[in-house]
Amino acid sequence: MPCQIQEVRTGLAADRAGIKVGDVVLTFGGKPVSDFQHLVDLIKEHRPGDKVPLTVRRSINGQKRDVALTVTLDSWESASRRQLPAGKK
């Protein structure tokens, strides 16, 4: 099953990189991505602040296009904190 993006949270790494809901992640750090768990495993090979190239396939004007992006990684801890509702810690 391809790694299709289901959600992009405002202000987090994916959002800042320009990843959109519906994108399919093809490569991360130059390595092919087979599914979501594989993407998570590849992310874990990097450190917060690393700038990692990735390629996504998205529909643009009805045509599938490969788009090169660069994501600057957040820490898992930082990303988790931002996902909590306001007032929760």
TILUM-624605 format. One record per atom (N, C-alpha, C): atom name; residue in three letters; x, y, z. Coordinates in pm, 1 decimal. Example, Ala and Ser with C-alpha at 12.3 -4.5 7.8 and 13.67 -1.06 7.14 Angstrom:
<nodes>
NODE name resn       px       py       pz
NODE    N  ALA   1319.0   -569.0    780.0
NODE   CA  ALA   1230.0   -450.0    780.0
NODE    C  ALA   1320.0   -330.0    780.0
NODE    N  SER   1285.0   -225.0    708.0
NODE   CA  SER   1367.0   -106.0    714.0
NODE    C  SER   1290.0      3.0    787.0
</nodes>
This chain:
<nodes>
NODE name resn       px       py       pz
NODE    N  MET     84.7   -117.7      0.0
NODE   CA  MET      0.0      0.0      0.0
NODE    C  MET     89.4    124.3      0.0
NODE    N  PRO     69.4    215.3    -93.4
NODE   CA  PRO    155.7    334.2    -99.5
NODE    C  PRO    137.8    423.1     22.4
NODE    N  CYS    233.8    509.1     44.5
NODE   CA  CYS    232.4    600.8    158.7
NODE    C  CYS    161.4    729.2    117.8
NODE    N  GLN     27.3    727.7    127.9
NODE   CA  GLN    -51.7    845.1     91.5
NODE    C  GLN    -80.2    927.2    216.7
NODE    N  ILE    -58.6   1056.1    206.7
NODE   CA  ILE    -75.8   1146.9    318.9
NODE    C  ILE   -225.3   1168.9    344.3
NODE    N  GLN   -267.3   1141.6    468.4
NODE   CA  GLN   -407.4   1155.0    507.2
NODE    C  GLN   -434.5   1283.6    584.5
NODE    N  GLU   -328.6   1337.6    649.6
NODE   CA  GLU   -346.6   1456.7    731.4
NODE    C  GLU   -215.3   1535.1    734.7
NODE    N  VAL   -226.0   1666.9    729.1
NODE   CA  VAL   -110.3   1755.8    744.0
NODE    C  VAL   -148.2   1857.6    850.3
NODE    N  ARG    -73.5   1856.9    960.1
NODE   CA  ARG   -104.4   1947.5   1070.9
NODE    C  ARG    -33.9   2081.8   1051.1
NODE    N  THR   -109.1   2187.1   1065.5
NODE   CA  THR    -59.9   2323.1   1046.9
NODE    C  THR     61.0   2349.3   1134.8
NODE    N  GLY    166.4   2403.1   1073.7
NODE   CA  GLY    285.5   2444.5   1146.9
NODE    C  GLY    389.2   2336.6   1169.0
NODE    N  LEU    354.5   2210.5   1143.3
NODE   CA  LEU    452.2   2103.4   1162.1
NODE    C  LEU    535.9   2085.0   1035.9
NODE    N  ALA    634.7   1996.9   1044.4
NODE   CA  ALA    734.2   1980.9    937.5
NODE    C  ALA    671.7   1957.1    800.0
NODE    N  ALA    574.4   1867.7    790.9
NODE   CA  ALA    513.3   1836.8    660.9
NODE    C  ALA    446.3   1960.3    601.7
NODE    N  ASP    375.5   2034.3    684.8
NODE   CA  ASP    308.8   2156.7    640.1
NODE    C  ASP    411.9   2257.4    589.2
NODE    N  ARG    517.5   2278.2    667.1
NODE   CA  ARG    620.5   2375.0    628.4
NODE    C  ARG    690.7   2333.5    499.5
NODE    N  ALA    698.0   2203.3    472.9
NODE   CA  ALA    764.5   2154.2    352.0
NODE    C  ALA    675.6   2164.4    227.7
NODE    N  GLY    546.1   2187.0    248.3
NODE   CA  GLY    455.3   2196.6    134.0
NODE    C  GLY    386.4   2065.8     99.4
NODE    N  ILE    393.4   1967.4    188.6
NODE   CA  ILE    323.9   1840.5    166.4
NODE    C  ILE    174.5   1865.1    181.6
NODE    N  LYS     95.1   1798.8     95.4
NODE   CA  LYS    -49.8   1818.6     95.8
NODE    C  LYS   -121.3   1685.5    115.9
NODE    N  VAL   -242.1   1693.7    172.8
NODE   CA  VAL   -325.7   1574.5    185.3
NODE    C  VAL   -346.7   1516.6     45.9
NODE    N  GLY   -330.5   1386.3     33.4
NODE   CA  GLY   -345.2   1319.2    -95.3
NODE    C  GLY   -213.1   1291.4   -163.9
NODE    N  ASP   -106.6   1362.3   -123.7
NODE   CA  ASP     26.2   1333.1   -180.3
NODE    C  ASP     64.7   1189.4   -147.7
NODE    N  VAL    137.8   1126.7   -238.2
NODE   CA  VAL    194.3    994.1   -214.5
NODE    C  VAL    345.6   1011.7   -205.5
NODE    N  VAL    403.4    973.2    -91.7
NODE   CA  VAL    547.3    987.8    -71.8
NODE    C  VAL    617.7    875.7   -148.3
NODE    N  LEU    701.9    915.2   -243.5
NODE   CA  LEU    775.1    819.5   -325.8
NODE    C  LEU    914.5    792.1   -270.8
NODE    N  THR    984.6    900.5   -230.5
NODE   CA  THR   1119.2    886.1   -176.6
NODE    C  THR   1135.8    977.3    -56.5
NODE    N  PHE   1226.7    937.2     33.2
NODE   CA  PHE   1262.4   1018.0    150.2
NODE    C  PHE   1411.7    999.3    171.2
NODE    N  GLY   1485.9   1108.4    164.3
NODE   CA  GLY   1630.8   1098.6    177.8
NODE    C  GLY   1694.4   1014.7     68.7
NODE    N  GLY   1633.4   1015.2    -49.8
NODE   CA  GLY   1687.1    941.5   -162.8
NODE    C  GLY   1651.5    793.7   -164.2
NODE    N  LYS   1574.8    748.1    -64.4
NODE   CA  LYS   1536.8    607.2    -57.1
NODE    C  LYS   1389.1    592.0    -90.0
NODE    N  PRO   1353.8    488.9   -166.8
NODE   CA  PRO   1212.8    467.0   -198.4
NODE    C  PRO   1133.2    434.4    -72.5
NODE    N  VAL   1008.9    482.2    -68.2
NODE   CA  VAL    919.8    460.1     45.8
NODE    C  VAL    810.7    363.1      2.2
NODE    N  SER    798.8    251.7     75.6
NODE   CA  SER    700.6    150.1     36.9
NODE    C  SER    564.6    170.1    104.0
NODE    N  ASP    565.1    218.5    228.6
NODE   CA  ASP    440.7    240.0    301.7
NODE    C  ASP    467.3    335.5    418.0
NODE    N  PHE    362.7    366.4    495.7
NODE   CA  PHE    376.5    465.7    601.2
NODE    C  PHE    478.2    422.9    706.9
NODE    N  GLN    474.0    296.6    749.6
NODE   CA  GLN    568.4    250.7    851.5
NODE    C  GLN    711.9    262.6    802.0
NODE    N  HIS    733.9    235.9    676.1
NODE   CA  HIS    868.1    250.9    618.0
NODE    C  HIS    912.0    397.2    624.4
NODE    N  LEU    820.3    490.6    595.9
NODE   CA  LEU    852.1    633.0    606.2
NODE    C  LEU    890.6    668.1    749.3
NODE    N  VAL    814.9    620.1    847.7
NODE   CA  VAL    846.8    646.0    988.5
NODE    C  VAL    986.4    593.9   1021.2
NODE    N  ASP   1017.9    473.4    974.7
NODE   CA  ASP   1150.4    415.2    999.1
NODE    C  ASP   1260.6    500.6    937.3
NODE    N  LEU   1237.9    552.4    816.8
NODE   CA  LEU   1337.1    638.3    751.8
NODE    C  LEU   1353.4    770.2    827.3
NODE    N  ILE   1243.4    825.6    875.0
NODE   CA  ILE   1251.0    950.2    952.9
NODE    C  ILE   1335.8    928.9   1077.2
NODE    N  LYS   1320.2    814.3   1141.6
NODE   CA  LYS   1394.5    783.9   1264.9
NODE    C  LYS   1545.2    776.3   1243.2
NODE    N  GLU   1588.5    760.9   1118.9
NODE   CA  GLU   1731.5    757.6   1087.8
NODE    C  GLU   1793.7    897.8   1090.4
NODE    N  HIS   1710.1   1000.1   1104.1
NODE   CA  HIS   1755.9   1138.9   1101.1
NODE    C  HIS   1734.2   1206.1   1235.6
NODE    N  ARG   1788.9   1326.1   1247.2
NODE   CA  ARG   1779.8   1403.2   1371.3
NODE    C  ARG   1691.9   1526.4   1350.2
NODE    N  PRO   1632.8   1577.5   1458.9
NODE   CA  PRO   1557.1   1702.7   1446.6
NODE    C  PRO   1645.9   1812.0   1387.1
NODE    N  GLY   1588.1   1887.8   1296.6
NODE   CA  GLY   1662.5   1994.5   1230.8
NODE    C  GLY   1724.1   1952.4   1098.6
NODE    N  ASP   1736.4   1820.6   1075.0
NODE   CA  ASP   1789.6   1773.8    947.0
NODE    C  ASP   1697.7   1818.7    834.4
NODE    N  LYS   1757.9   1858.1    724.0
NODE   CA  LYS   1683.9   1892.6    602.5
NODE    C  LYS   1693.7   1771.6    510.4
NODE    N  VAL   1580.0   1712.3    479.9
NODE   CA  VAL   1577.4   1587.3    405.0
NODE    C  VAL   1496.3   1605.9    276.8
NODE    N  PRO   1555.6   1570.5    162.1
NODE   CA  PRO   1479.8   1578.7     37.2
NODE    C  PRO   1378.7   1464.5     28.7
NODE    N  LEU   1265.3   1493.8    -29.9
NODE   CA  LEU   1167.2   1389.5    -55.0
NODE    C  LEU   1096.0   1420.6   -185.1
NODE    N  THR   1037.1   1317.0   -240.2
NODE   CA  THR    959.5   1332.1   -362.8
NODE    C  THR    819.9   1279.6   -335.6
NODE    N  VAL    720.1   1359.0   -374.1
NODE   CA  VAL    581.3   1315.9   -362.3
NODE    C  VAL    518.2   1317.7   -500.5
NODE    N  ARG    416.6   1235.7   -516.4
NODE   CA  ARG    336.4   1239.3   -639.3
NODE    C  ARG    202.4   1299.5   -600.9
NODE    N  ARG    163.2   1403.4   -676.8
NODE   CA  ARG     34.2   1467.8   -649.3
NODE    C  ARG    -37.1   1497.1   -780.0
NODE    N  SER   -165.6   1514.1   -767.2
NODE   CA  SER   -247.4   1548.2   -882.8
NODE    C  SER   -248.1   1699.9   -897.8
NODE    N  ILE   -203.3   1746.6  -1013.4
NODE   CA  ILE   -202.2   1889.5  -1044.1
NODE    C  ILE   -277.4   1907.2  -1175.7
NODE    N  ASN   -387.5   1979.9  -1167.5
NODE   CA  ASN   -471.7   2000.2  -1286.3
NODE    C  ASN   -509.2   1868.3  -1351.6
NODE    N  GLY   -541.6   1768.8  -1266.2
NODE   CA  GLY   -586.3   1639.6  -1317.0
NODE    C  GLY   -475.5   1546.5  -1364.3
NODE    N  GLN   -351.3   1589.8  -1355.6
NODE   CA  GLN   -239.6   1504.8  -1398.1
NODE    C  GLN   -151.3   1471.4  -1279.0
NODE    N  LYS   -101.9   1347.5  -1275.3
NODE   CA  LYS    -10.4   1305.7  -1169.2
NODE    C  LYS    127.7   1361.7  -1198.5
NODE    N  ARG    183.6   1433.7  -1102.5
NODE   CA  ARG    316.5   1494.3  -1116.8
NODE    C  ARG    402.2   1457.1   -997.1
NODE    N  ASP    531.0   1436.7  -1021.5
NODE   CA  ASP    626.4   1416.1   -913.0
NODE    C  ASP    681.7   1552.1   -872.9
NODE    N  VAL    678.9   1579.6   -742.4
NODE   CA  VAL    720.0   1709.1   -689.7
NODE    C  VAL    832.3   1687.4   -588.9
NODE    N  ALA    944.3   1756.6   -607.9
NODE   CA  ALA   1057.4   1748.6   -515.7
NODE    C  ALA   1039.8   1854.2   -406.7
NODE    N  LEU   1052.3   1811.7   -282.0
NODE   CA  LEU   1038.7   1900.5   -166.9
NODE    C  LEU   1154.4   1875.0    -71.0
NODE    N  THR   1170.2   1962.5     26.0
NODE   CA  THR   1267.1   1941.6    134.0
NODE    C  THR   1195.3   1966.8    265.3
NODE    N  VAL   1207.5   1872.0    356.5
NODE   CA  VAL   1144.9   1884.6    487.4
NODE    C  VAL   1253.5   1905.5    592.5
NODE    N  THR   1229.8   1999.8    683.4
NODE   CA  THR   1316.8   2019.1    799.1
NODE    C  THR   1247.0   1951.6    916.3
NODE    N  LEU   1309.8   1846.5    967.4
NODE   CA  LEU   1244.6   1761.7   1066.2
NODE    C  LEU   1230.5   1827.8   1202.4
NODE    N  ASP   1115.1   1802.9   1264.1
NODE   CA  ASP   1089.8   1839.6   1402.8
NODE    C  ASP   1132.8   1720.7   1489.0
NODE    N  SER   1144.4   1743.6   1619.8
NODE   CA  SER   1163.3   1630.1   1709.1
NODE    C  SER   1027.3   1563.3   1727.2
NODE    N  TRP   1027.1   1434.0   1757.6
NODE   CA  TRP    900.7   1363.1   1782.3
NODE    C  TRP    829.2   1428.4   1899.9
NODE    N  GLU    907.1   1464.5   2003.0
NODE   CA  GLU    850.4   1524.7   2123.0
NODE    C  GLU    784.2   1658.8   2090.6
NODE    N  SER    853.4   1741.1   2013.2
NODE   CA  SER    800.8   1871.8   1975.5
NODE    C  SER    673.2   1856.3   1892.7
NODE    N  ALA    673.5   1763.5   1799.3
NODE   CA  ALA    556.1   1741.2   1714.6
NODE    C  ALA    438.5   1691.9   1798.6
NODE    N  SER    465.3   1606.1   1896.8
NODE   CA  SER    358.6   1553.8   1982.6
NODE    C  SER    295.5   1665.2   2064.7
NODE    N  ARG    378.6   1754.7   2118.9
NODE   CA  ARG    326.8   1865.0   2199.6
NODE    C  ARG    235.7   1954.9   2116.5
NODE    N  ARG    270.7   1978.4   1993.5
NODE   CA  ARG    191.0   2067.2   1907.6
NODE    C  ARG     57.6   2004.6   1869.5
NODE    N  GLN     46.3   1873.5   1883.0
NODE   CA  GLN    -77.0   1806.3   1844.2
NODE    C  GLN   -182.2   1810.0   1955.0
NODE    N  LEU   -142.7   1840.7   2078.0
NODE   CA  LEU   -237.8   1844.3   2188.3
NODE    C  LEU   -328.4   1965.9   2176.9
NODE    N  PRO   -453.8   1952.0   2219.8
NODE   CA  PRO   -544.2   2067.4   2219.8
NODE    C  PRO   -490.4   2178.0   2310.5
NODE    N  ALA   -529.1   2299.8   2282.4
NODE   CA  ALA   -483.6   2415.0   2362.0
NODE    C  ALA   -514.4   2392.5   2508.7
NODE    N  GLY   -420.3   2428.1   2595.3
NODE   CA  GLY   -439.7   2415.1   2738.5
NODE    C  GLY   -399.5   2279.9   2795.1
NODE    N  LYS   -364.6   2183.6   2711.1
NODE   CA  LYS   -322.8   2050.1   2756.4
NODE    C  LYS   -172.7   2039.3   2748.0
NODE    N  LYS   -110.5   1971.6   2844.4
NODE   CA  LYS     33.5   1948.3   2841.5
NODE    C  LYS     63.9   1806.2   2874.4
</nodes>
